[in-house]
Structures are given as C-alpha cells and as structure tokens.
Amino acid sequence: MITLSDVSKSFGSNHVLRGVNLTIESGKSMVIIGGSGTGKSILLKSILGLVTPDSGTITLDGRDVTKGDRDAFLARFGMLFQGAALFDSLPVWQNVAFRLMRGSLKRPPDEAREIAIEKLRRVGLTPEQADKYPAELSGGMQKRVGLARAIAAEPEIIFFDEPTTGLDPIMAGVINDLIREIVTEMGATAMTITHDMTSVRAIADDIAMLHDGVIQWTGPVAQMDASGDPYLDQFIHGRATGPIEAVR
C-alpha cells in the first residue's frame, strides 16, 4: 500500500534520511524501530506530507503522496500521537469525534457523539467518561481516548507514534493488545514507530530497522531474532557494545 523509494531528507548538514527504501503491504502491521534521533518521526511525517523529502518518491496505492486531493488523501489516515495529544479544553467525546465534526466527514453533533461513545466503548471506556475532560483521566485512559480518536473515522491506514511511552508495563500491554485487535478487526494497514521491543513483538507482522538514515534490515517479526544482522541484534537485545555507538 505504501512504498518509499530512495527517500532522502536533510536539515542543513544533518542528513536524517539517506535513501530509504521500504514497502508496507496492505492489511499488514509494520513496526519501524531504531534509536532516538534516527529519523523515525521524519519518515512518518514524510509519508503524511508534513515534511517534503529532498529526493525520492513516496506512493500510496501507486500514487505520489504529494499530488492529488490533499483532504481526500489525509481522510484515509488515522493517527495515535505520542502522549495522546488530546485537546485539554474539549470533553473526551469531542476529542474522539473531532474529525467527524469538521470538513468532508462532518456529521450532526448527536451522531458524532454516538460514534464517539461507541469507539470509547471499543477501547474499554464507559459512556460516563465521555463528558469528562482529559485532565480527569489517567495516562492510560488518555492513551485509550487517543486510540478511539484514531479509529473514529474508520481509516484505512493507522499510524502509531510511540504508543506505549509513559505507561506502566501492564497498561502498555493493554494498549498493545488493543492495537493488535483493532487493526485486525478493521483490516487496516498499520505503521508504528517505537523502541519498545515488547510492543514490537505484540503488534508487528513485519519490522524495519532504521539506522544512519537507511533501512538496515526488514522482514517478518518471526525472523527478527535470527536475522544475523549485527545492528538489529544489538538493538533488540539492548547491548551497549556493537556496531551502533552509544552516545555518552
């Protein structure tokens, strides 16, 4: 569904992406791993068109993502932001229905609220929590609200940016299970950015390791432990020594 060919991006002398080649198949869950500052977020922003690559092409269903109807293009995506990124001034249900009350997807308020409550229920939250504000919820609940918002418009493609950051191990496990279940139920194509190896094993069909601006290794998650790639092996086992230099 998504193909990146020789995608490069620099900011001044900082060469973040140096010729990324990657294919994300329709209906599959792809997880991008790599150390902090390796360009994972820039890669995601490039696919969404928030950052324009210096060279290379990115296609969605064979069409260049920089061309065509921008609104129609973005309508195909859902996004779970790092830290949930909820609007503090809006009640929970309006956060979930934010997209459904604007633009081409606009629904009547009553219908939007009904959809929001149904999506909240899907992620394990009750209708009583719909009228609360984000500050009244725990971090895990806020992440669930963010997930409900990501799926509210029934997107074909969902991006997850560090979905378990800041959560305790048990809640992280709950979120991982929800992501896996929902992506499977919806038949959506998913791309996740994370450095949490527990998340990788829980939600990935395929993984790709981004290092030094290129995809160092990609393949099915089942082949990850026996990849034979020294960069991937060092990363997944958290070793301080190896080809990846630790910044001291």
N, C-alpha and C positions, 0 to 999 in steps of 0.2 A: 504493500500500500504506500509506503514511504521509502524513497530512495535518495541517498545522498551520494554524489559523485564528485570526488576531488574538491571538497568544500574547504576553503581556507578563510581565515579571518584574523586580522592583526589590529592591534590598537597601538599605534606608534611602533616602537621597537619590540613590543610584546606580541609574539606570534602565537596566538592561542590555538587556532585550528590550522593544521599544516597539510591538509589534503585528506579529509575524512571521507571514507567510503563505507557505506552501511545500508543494508536493506532491512526494513521492518515489514514482515509479512502480515497480510490481512488476518485479523482474528487472533493474532499471537500477542503474548506479553513479553516485550523486550525490556531488559533492565540494563542501563548504562552505569558502569561502575568506574571508579578512578579516584585518585586522591583529590584533596581540596585544591582548587585553583587550576585544575587540568582542562577546564573548558566545557564541562558537562552542561552547565546552565546556558552558556553561549550557544551550544549545539541546539538545545531546546528552543531558545529564543530565535535562532536562525530558521528553524522549521516553521515557527509561528509567524515569521516575518517581522518580528520586533527588532531583529538585527539583520542587516544586509551583508551577506558574505562578500569578500573581496573577489573571490573566484569560485568556480564550481557551480553545480546545479543541485537543486532540491526539488523533487517532484512528488506529488500526491496523486495516486492513480494515473501516473504518467504525465500529469500536467504541472508545469512550472508553478511553484507556490507564489512567485512574485507577480504573476499575471492573472487576469480574470477578476471576478467579483469578490472583493475582499470580505464583505459581510457574509456572503454565501460560503466562502472558504472557512472563516472562523466559526460559523454555525455548526460545522462538523466536529468541533473540538470541545472537550470538557477539560477542566484543569483543577487539580488539587494542589494549592500552593503550599510552600513550606511555611509552617507556622499557622496554617489555615487561612490567614489574611482575610478575616471577616470584617465587615463594616460595624464598628462599635455602636454607631447611632441607629442602627436598624435592628428590629427584633429578629430572632432566629429564622422565622418563616420567610421574612422578606429577604434575608441573606440568601436562603436557598432558592427563592423564586426571582432573584434579582434579574436574571436574564429573561425570564418568562414575562416580565412586566415592561419590557423595553424592546424596541426595534422590531424586526420582522417576526419574531416569535411571540409578540405581545399577546397576552391573554387577559381576560377580565380578572380583577383582583380576587374574586371568590374562587374562580377556577385555579388561579395561580396558587392561592393558599392551600387548596385541596391537594394539588400536585405536590406542594412542598411538604405537607404533613405526611403524605404517602411515602415520599422519599426519606423523610426523617424516620419514619417507622421502619423502612428498609434497613437503615443503618443502626437500628436499636434505640432510637429516641422516641419519646412519647409525645402525643399531641399537646400535653400540658407544657412541654418545654418549647413549643413553637413561639409562644409570646414572650419568652424571656429574652434578655439581651446577652450577647456573647460574654460579657464580664461576669455574668452569673453562672457560667458553665465552667467545668474543669477543662484542663488542656485536652484530655482525651475526648470529651464531648465536643469541644470546638473542632477538633480534627474530624469527627463524625459529621458535623454540620458542613464542613468544607467538602467532605466526600459526597454528602447529599446534594450540595450545590453543583458539584462536578457532573453528576448524573441526571440532574433535574430535566434537562432538555433532550435526554436520550441521545447523547453524542455517539458518533461512530468511532471516534478516537479519543482516548483519555490520557492526559499527561499527569504524572505524579512526581512532584518535586520534593524529595526527602520526606516521604510520607510519615515516617516514624520519629523524626527528630524531636527531642524534648519529651518523649513519652517513656514511661517505665516499661520494663520488659513484657509485663503481662498485657498492658494496653497496646503496646506495639504489636504483640501477637494477635490481638483482637482486630486491629486495623489491617494487618496483613491478610488475615482470613477474610475480612470483609471485601478487601480489594480483589482478592482472588475469586471469591464467589460472584461479585457483581460483574467483573469483567467477563467471566464465563457465562453468566446468565444473559448478559446483553449481547454477547458475541462481538464485543468491542475490540479494537486494536489498542494496545496499551504500551506506553513508553514511560519507564520510571527511572529517575535519577536517584541514586543512593550510594552510600558507602557502608550501609548496614548489611552485613552478609547474611544475617538471619532473614531479613526481608528478601534478599536475592533468592535464597533457597525456597522461600514460601510463595513467591508470586511470579517468578520468571519461567518462561518457556525457553527463551534464548537470552544470552547475555553478551555484552560487548564491553571490552575494557578500553577506555580512552586514556592514553598516556603520551605525553610530549606531543600533543596535537594530532595524533593519528589513532586509529583503532588498532590496538596492539594484538587483540585476539577477539574472535567472536565465534559463537557456536551454541549448541543446546546446553542448558544448565547441567544436564546429566553428565556432560563431558568435561565440566569445569575442573574437577579435582584431578583429572588425569590428562590435562591439556598438554603438559610438557613445556608450557611457556613460563620462563623464569619470572617475568614481570607479574603475570597473573597469579602464579604460585605464591610469590612473596606477598602480594596484596591480600589474597583471600585468607592467608594464614597469619597476617599481621606481623610479619618478621621485620625486624629493624635492619637486618643486613640483606643485601641483594642488589640487583641492578637499579632499583628505584632508590635514589638517595634521599634519606630523611633530612628535612631542613632542621638544623639545630640552632 
